[in-house]
Structures are given as C-alpha cells and as structure tokens.
C-alpha cells in the first residue's frame, strides 16, 4: 500500500483501513466551482455556474493522483449534508461513472468516482454502487453532462444510468487492481 505523497499535497491518496483521502473543492449545493491553486496552497473561484445550477453533492479530488485530463482524480462524495471547501475526508469508494470528455476535437477519459464519507462514528450503509438509488446516479450523470456543456465540452457517460463496480481507480488500493492512473512523483 503506497504512502507516497507529492510536494503539492502532503497527504497520501490511501487512508487507513483501505479508505481513500479526498479533499473537497466544491461543496454540495454550491453554484460556484472552486479549484485548488498549487502556487498559493489556497482554493480559488474557478467559475460560476449558470443560474439555477448547483453541485448535487460534494465534489473533490484524491491528492497525489493524476487523471487523463492532467488533474487529480475527481470524486463525487454522496452525503445528506454538504461539507466545506478544503475539507479532508476519508471515503469509501462505491463505484465509477465511466465517461469520455470531448473538448476542441480532443477526447479523453474523465471518469467520476463515487464515494461516501466515513468517520470513526459514522459508518455508511452503502457498500457498493448498487446501494445508490438509480435516480441519484441518473441525476449525477445529468449534472456532469450539463456542467461540461456549459464549459464548451461534451461528456459521454458510457451509457445512461450504467452503474459500475470499481474495476480500477486508485493505484495501490488494497481491493483494486492496478489502474491507468499514476501517483505523482516527488
């Protein structure tokens, strides 16, 4: 199990007990998108969403990982109450929305991992993607399609409401095979 950290994030991607560290950049309910600024170590306003559009759940990233888009791996954290910008969580990965994203005639894979928060006193009942309501998954997919469209991109989920058990996501995760993603080098 790797405990590697990167200069940008002094926190390893893997937490104790096979959980994953996630840093929330945008809380659920927000009409603003925030992004971590590596130079300042602070979160900055990245964009304002169209009127009436808001994030359906907390959205964050796994520190020390890099996806095909060059950013850390994205995670949608499903919870009944939103957290806050910069909140560090330990989460249980439930599944993945496999998707391709097209911008300026270039298509990349840009999956959305799905997770639930775990604390020593709050153990979620959800153990896998099958424990998330189909309607909630469909709403997440629709949000990501709309969000990308507003940015001039097209997101193509593998198929509507398809639910995947995690096949690969985070390198070194004890329950997961090797992934196409990589840990940043120091």
VENPEQUI-V674903 format. One record per residue. N is the residue number from 1. SS is DSSP state (hx for helix, st for strand, lp for the rest). Layout:
N_SS ; N_SS
//
This chain:
1_lp ; 2_lp ; 3_lp ; 4_lp ; 5_lp ; 6_lp ; 7_lp ; 8_lp ; 9_lp ; 10_lp ; 11_lp ; 12_lp ; 13_lp ; 14_st ; 15_lp ; 16_hx ; 17_hx ; 18_hx ; 19_lp ; 20_st ; 21_st ; 22_st ; 23_st ; 24_st ; 25_st ; 26_st ; 27_lp ; 28_lp ; 29_lp ; 30_lp ; 31_lp ; 32_st ; 33_st ; 34_st ; 35_st ; 36_st ; 37_st ; 38_lp ; 39_lp ; 40_lp ; 41_lp ; 42_st ; 43_st ; 44_st ; 45_st ; 46_st ; 47_st ; 48_st ; 49_lp ; 50_lp ; 51_lp ; 52_lp ; 53_lp ; 54_lp ; 55_lp ; 56_lp ; 57_lp ; 58_st ; 59_st ; 60_st ; 61_st ; 62_lp ; 63_lp ; 64_lp ; 65_st ; 66_st ; 67_lp ; 68_lp ; 69_lp ; 70_lp ; 71_lp ; 72_lp ; 73_lp ; 74_st ; 75_st ; 76_st ; 77_st ; 78_lp ; 79_lp ; 80_lp ; 81_lp ; 82_lp ; 83_lp ; 84_lp ; 85_lp ; 86_lp ; 87_lp ; 88_st ; 89_st ; 90_st ; 91_st ; 92_st ; 93_st ; 94_st ; 95_st ; 96_st ; 97_st ; 98_lp ; 99_st ; 100_st ; 101_st ; 102_st ; 103_st ; 104_lp ; 105_lp ; 106_st ; 107_st ; 108_st ; 109_st ; 110_lp ; 111_lp ; 112_st ; 113_st ; 114_st ; 115_st ; 116_st ; 117_st ; 118_lp ; 119_lp ; 120_lp ; 121_lp ; 122_lp ; 123_lp ; 124_lp ; 125_lp ; 126_lp ; 127_lp ; 128_lp ; 129_hx ; 130_hx ; 131_hx ; 132_lp ; 133_lp ; 134_hx ; 135_hx ; 136_hx ; 137_hx ; 138_hx ; 139_hx ; 140_hx ; 141_hx ; 142_hx ; 143_hx ; 144_hx ; 145_hx ; 146_hx ; 147_hx ; 148_hx ; 149_hx ; 150_hx ; 151_lp ; 152_lp ; 153_lp ; 154_st ; 155_st ; 156_st ; 157_st ; 158_lp ; 159_lp ; 160_lp ; 161_lp ; 162_lp ; 163_lp ; 164_st ; 165_lp ; 166_lp ; 167_lp ; 168_lp ; 169_lp ; 170_lp ; 171_lp ; 172_lp ; 173_lp ; 174_lp ; 175_lp ; 176_lp ; 177_lp ; 178_lp ; 179_lp ; 180_lp ; 181_lp ; 182_st ; 183_st ; 184_lp ; 185_lp ; 186_lp
//
